Amino acid sequence: MGLIDNEILTWDEIKDQYPDEWVVIGDPTFDGMKILNGTVLAHHHDKRVASIEGGERREGFKKFTISFTGQIKSNYHIGLLRTIA
């Protein structure tokens, strides 16, 4: 984990430097849904920790995204929102 020095990296560089980690990327550039590049604000194996640290370092950036640099396991479940009555 840790603060990165505002260097803009390509998605391939990010995956190489932070394998199998969640990364918070400031001012990302996209091609459709694909991340092309951006500045890594935080990285961690735990998505929650990466999100918190990235949020603390957001000053000076206009937009953000979080993404996993590895393969998401096929048994990974995303919780559904509860219906509010």
N, C-alpha and C positions, 0 to 999 in steps of 0.2 A: 504494500500500500504506500501511498505517498503522493506528494505534490509533484507535478511534472512542470518543466520550465517553459511553458507556453509555446513549445515547438509544434508546428503543424506536421502531423504524420499521416501517411496514407493508411488505409484500412489494413493492407498487408503488413506494413511496418508495425502497426498496433498489435495485430495478431502475433507477430513474431516476438515482440518485446513482452507481451503480457498473455502468454498462452493459458487457455482455460480459466480466464478470469472475467469478471464483470468490469467493464470500463465505462466511465462517465466521460462523454466527449462534448467539449464546448465548441460552439459555432461549427457544427458538422456540415459538410457538403454532401448532398445526396444525388444519386441517379435513380429516380423512382424511389424504391424502398431500400436500395443498396447504399451503404455508407461509403463514400469515396475517401474522405479525409476529415481531420479535425484535430483539436488539441485535447489530449488526455488530461482531465482534471483530477481523476482518482481512479484507482483500480484495486480490486480485492476479490478473493474467492467467494466472499459472501456478498450477495447483491445488496443487502440492506446496508452494510458497512460502506460499500462503494457509493451508494446513493447519498448517504449522510455526508460523507467526506466531500463528494462532488458538489453537493448543495452548499457546503461551507466555502467553496472556492469559486463560486459562480460569478463573482463580481467582475465586470468588464466584458462578460459574454452575453450575447443576446438570446441564444437558443442552445438547447442541450438535448442529448439523447443518451440512453444507456443501452449497452449491448454486451452479449457474451461472446468471447473470442474463440470458444471451442464448439464442440458439437453438443447440442442439448439432447439429453438422454430421451429415448423414445417413451419411457414411462414417466416423464415429467408432466405433472398435472397443473393446470392453471385453474385456480379457484374461481367459481362463479359468484357473481354478486347475488345477494339475497333480494328477493322481491320485498319491497316495503309496502305494507298495507295501509 
